[in-house]
């Protein structure tokens, strides 16, 4: 599939004018010139510094921006600006990151040409936890013109998307040869982390249904080990649960919550009100890792053929954690 690939780079920003400028110019300066790269940023109407920065940057790169009230869901805003600026592929970026790769757009274009229905990820230098997706237009359409779910006020969209990809394809995450350095600051809207963690777990049946629907719309083979994979990739992470208070203390937003955040939380509470939390099956690892499941995992998830591969070790730890902490299974 020859020709120039249309790449839409989408970001959200608030109160980080200098970092936003560095992020955008690191991308622009490292473009190969072989593809049509366009940039789109969303910011808040009261953030005059960011609005002024974006206005001035339009002279230096093909940039559009959307100004609005503080959103109910940051992920919904990502989806909106991607609909505003459609492309062959949508590359999410972060306003406090720096692109490190010369000609970063070339591996993205090559990945899309090889699989126009694909989903990929940037590499994050020195940090495996910071995920930034690169989404084909075909996947975007199959997901209802969405990259992320619209349930959360911060963070959770990339985790959701990675889980849906694994469930839909029974493949591991694919990282392109394009790298950024994340320079994290406080996370806007990040508060009440335990509530949002539990809400995320509560919604796993929705992720499973979404994965099956996307796989069908894209003509992927029907998933065969959804139940096993859902228990592995969707189980609570014991280490994260233990560190929730620390994460919120060091990275959380200490400013008063705005109306959009409060509305987002009210929506989440309304969804759970009166509903029974979905059953969370015990992870019986000996039953989970059947020969059929192991064959798929060995083929597509490197490390499962090791004597005590990391994913299996983690699954055993999750099983022990849930057995020792039954309260962790009460998600609402």
N, C-alpha and C positions, 0 to 999 in steps of 0.2 A: 504494500500500500504506500505508494510514493506521494510526494508533495509535502507541503508545509502543514504541520499539525497545529491546530488551534488550541492553545493552552491558556486556560483561565486560572490565574493565581488569586485566591480569595483569602482575605484577612479581616479580622475585627480588631479595633484598637480604641483605647481610651486612656488619656493622660500620659502618653509615652511618645511625644512628638519626635524626640531625637532618636529613640530606639526604632520607631516606625520608619523614619527616614533611612536609618542604617539598614534595616531589614529589606526595604524595597530597593535601595540602591545596590545592595550586595547581590540581589537577584538580577537587576537590570545590567549591572556591570559584568556579570558572569554569563549572560546569555550568549548562545552560539550565533545568533542571527539567522539560523536556518529554519526557525519555526515562528508562528505568529503568537507571541505571548502578550496577553493583556492582563492588567491588574485591576482588581476591584476591592475596595475597602469600605466597611461600614463603621460609622462612629455615631456618638450621641450628640444631640442638638445643643446641649449645654457645654460641649467640649470645644470651645472656640479655638484653642491652640491646635488641636488635631485638624479641625476643619481648615484653618489657615495653612497648615503644613501641606495638606492634601491639595489645596488649591494651587500652591506654588509648585508642587511636584509634578503637576500636569504638564509643565513645560519640559520635563526631563524624561518622561516615560508615558506609554499609553495607559492612562489611569482613569478609572471612574470611581465615584464614591457615593454612598447613600448616607444621608443624615436623618436620624429619627430619634424618638424618645428611647430611654433605656428599655431594652427589650425584655419580654417575659422569658424568652429562651434564646440564649446566644446561638445555639445550634440552628434554630429556626431562621436566624438572621443569615447564617452561612448559606442555608438553602435558598433564601430569597435572593441574595446577590448573585448566586450561581444561575438562577433563573433569569436574572437581569442581563447577564453576560454569558450566554451559552458558548460552549466550546466542545472540542472533541474529548477533552480531558480536563479535569478540575484539580488543581494542585493547591491543597490547603497549606498555609504558612502561618507563622506566629510572629506577632509584632515585637517580641523581645528575642528573636533569633537572627542569626547571620548565616547566609548561604556560603558554604565553603568550597563548593564544587564548580570549577570552570566548565562551561558548556553543560550545565545541569539539565537544560531542557532536552538535550539529545537522548540520554537514556530514557527519559519519560516518553518522548516521541517513539523511540524504538520499542518500548514495552507496549505502548498502545497499538502500534502497527502489528506486533506479534499477536496481540489479543485485544481486539477492540471492545471486548466485554469485561475487561479485567479491573482489578483493584490492587493498588500497590501502596508502598509507604516510603517516605523519606527515611534516610538513615540519620540518626541523631548521635552526634559524636560524644562518646563517653557516657551515654544515657540510654538504656534500652526501654525506659518507661515513658519517654516522651514520644507520642505517636502523632504523625501528621499524614493523613491519607492523600492519595492521588487516585482519583475516581474517574473511570471512563463514563462518557455520556450514556452509553448503553446501560450501565449499572444504575446511573442516576435516574434514567427513565423507568427502569424496572422497579426501582424503589419508590415510585410515585413522585418523581422530580424532587427527590430528597437525597442528600448525602448522610445527614445525621437525623436521629429521632428528635422530636421537639418537646420532650418531657422535662428537660433539665435546664437549670440556670447556669451551669458551668460544667466543664470537664468531660462528662460521661459519654459524649457522642462518639469519640474515637474508640473507647472501650467497647461500646455497643457495636460499632461498625466492624471492628476486628472479630468479635464473636460471631456476628452474622455471616461474615465471609467464611470463617472456618466451618460453620454449620451448613452453609449453602454449597460449599465446594469440597469439603473434607480435605482441604489443602492447608498448608501452613501459610503464614503471612509472607508476601513477596516484597522485598526491599529493592528499590532501584539504586543505581550507583550515583546518587545525588545526596549530599550530606549537608546538614546544618549544625550549628552550635547553638544550643538553647542557653539563654542567659536569664534564668527565671527570676521573676520578682513576685510580689504578692499577687494572688489570683483573684481578680474581681469576681464578686458574687459568691466566692467560696466560703461557706459557713454551714453549720449544722451537717457536717460531713456524714455522721452516723445515719441521720435520717435519709439522706440521698443515697447512701450505700445500700441501705435496706430496701429502699424503693426500687433501685436498680435490680436487685436480686428478685424482688417481687414480680418484676416485669419479664422474667425470663421466658415464660410461655409465649409472649409477644415476639421475642427475638427468634424463637424456634419457628413460629408461624411465618414470620417475615422472611427468614432464610429459605424456607421451603417455597414460598411464593416467588421470590426473586430467582431461585434456581429454575423453577418451571418457566417463568417468563423469558429467561435468557436461553432456554433450551439446554441447560446443564443436565448431566446425568442425575437421576433422582438420588438424594442422599440415602445411604444405607446404614450408617451407624450413628444417627442423630442422637439417640438416647445416651449412648456412651460418651460422645463428644460433649453433649450438653452438660453432663455431670462433671467432666474434666474442666472445660473452659468456663463454665458458668458457676462453679462452686465458690463460696467465699474464700478469699485469700487470707489465711491465718495471720501472716505477717502484716498485711495491710490493716486488718481489724485491730491488731494489737497496737498499731502506730497511729490510729485515727486521730486521737487527741493531740499527739505531737505534730502531725501534719497540719492540722487546723491551726494550732498555736503558732507555727512558724510561717505558714503560707496563706492563712485565711484572711479574709476581708474583714477588717474591724470597723469599717464605716457603717452607719445605719443602713439597713436594707432598703432598697428603693421599691417603688410600687410594683415594678415588673417582677422582682424576686418574690415578693409576697404573693402575687397572683400565681406565679409558677408553683409555689409550695401549696397554695390552696387547691390548685388543680390536682396535684399529686395526692393530697389528703382526700379529696373528693373521689378520686379513682379507687382508693383503697377502702373508703368508708363502706361498711356493710358487706364487704367482700371477704371471703375466706382467702387467706394467703395460699398461693399455689403450693401443692405438696412438694417438699424437697426430699427426694429419696435418699436413704442412707447410701453412702458410697461403699459397697462391698467390692473391694478391688478385685478379688479372685473371680467374682461373677462378672464384673465389668469387662475385664480384659479377656474376652473370649478369643479363640483362634481367628475368627473373622475380623474382629476389631483390631487385634494385634497386627494382622496382615496389612490392613489399611494404614495403620499408624506407622508401621515399619517402612512402608513405601513412601509416604508423604510427609512424615514428621521425623526428621533426622534425630537420632539419639534413642529411639525406642528399641533398637536392636542391641543396645549396650547392656552389660550385666545388670545394672540398676540405673536405667536411664532417668534423666532429670524429670520428664513429665510423669513417669510412674511414681518416682519418689515423692513428687509434689502431691499426686493423687492420694498416696498413702497418708501423707501428712494431713491433707484435708479430711480424709475419712476419720483419722484419729481425733482431729480437732472437733469435728461435729459430734463425735461420740462423747467427748469430754465436755463439750459446751453446748448442750441442747438448746440453750436460749438463742444461740446464733441461728437456729433454724426458724425462729419466729420472726418473720420478715416485716409484718405490718406494724 
